[in-house]
Amino acid sequence: MFILLSAVFLIGFSCNNERVKPVKNGVSDVAKIEVSLKGMFCTGCEQIIQSNVSKLDGIKSVEATYKLNRAIIEFDPDIVDTAKIRTAITGSGYKVAAFTYLQLNDSIK
């Protein structure tokens, strides 16, 4: 009995009470969205959006283009959601017209 309790204690202690995010098939969930934007006029606008959205935890990639008034964003939906992405874009001075999901490796949480 003492050995069993010791083993449980050591396992709990070594985990340091941190939750480990489950990984499915060796990769995390990744969503890919197209964000229709308003207010972009140049490559500087693209860079501002890319920079501000990239600062969010969970963002995998951001590619904005003023010519098409859109951004393609890959992100981990377990870490960041579209509300935070919208806030990063609107906080940069641009408007979000719509989100369109292009790809999702797993279900959206």
N, C-alpha and C positions, 0 to 999 in steps of 0.2 A: 504494500500500500504506500509506504514511504517513497519507494522508487517511482511509482506512478505519479504521485503528487509532485515530486521533484522534477520529473520530466515535463509535466504540464506547466510548472512554474518557469522552467528554463525556456520552454518554447514561447510562452507569453512574454517573458522578459526580453528574449532575443528579438522578438518582433517589434519591440519598442512601441506597441500600441499604434503603429502606423497601418493605415489601410492600403493595401496594394491593389491597384486597378487591374481587374482581370483583362487578359489579352486573349482575343479569339483568333485562332488560326495564325498566331504569331504576329498579328498586326492589330493596332488599335482601330476603332471605328473612325472613318474619315468621310465627311460629307463634302460635296462640291456644289457650290451655288453660283448662279449668275445674279448679280445685283444690278438692276437698271437704275441709272443715276441721272440727276439733273444738276446743271451748274458747272460742268467741266468744260474748259475751253482750251487747255494746252497741256503739254507734258508736265508742267509744274503741278497742275491739278492731279495728274496721275500719281506723281511722286508723293504728294501730300497724303492722298488716300492710302496708297501702299504703305507708307511709313506709319501712319496712325493705326491702321488696322493690324499691321504686323506686330505692333506692340502688345496686342492682346495675347494672353496665354491661350494655347490651343490652336493658334493659327498656323497652318502648314505652308500656305503660299497665298499671295495676292498678286493679281495681274489686272491693273486698271488701264483702260484705254478711253481717251476723251473722244476719239473719232467715232466710237460706237456707243458712247455714253454708258459704259458698263464696267463692272469688275467681276472677275472670276476668282472665287475664294475657296480654298480647301481648308477645312478645319475639323477639329475633334469635337463633336457635339456633346461629349461627356465633360468637356472643359469650358467651352464657350458656346453661346447660343446666338441666334440672329438678332436678338434684342441688343446685346452688347456690340455686335458688329454694326448695327444701325446707329447706335449711339456714337461709336467711333467715327462713322462717316458724317453724321449730322454735326457732330462736334468739330469737324474739320471745315464746315461751311457748305456742305453739299446736301442735296436731298435724295432720299431713297424712294424710287417710284415703285419697285417691286423686287421680290426675291423669287427665284426659280431654282428648284433643286435639280441638279444635273446628274448627280451620282451619289450613291450612298453604299458603302461597303456592308453596313449592317443597319438595323432599324434606328430611327431617330429617337432620341430619348427626350 
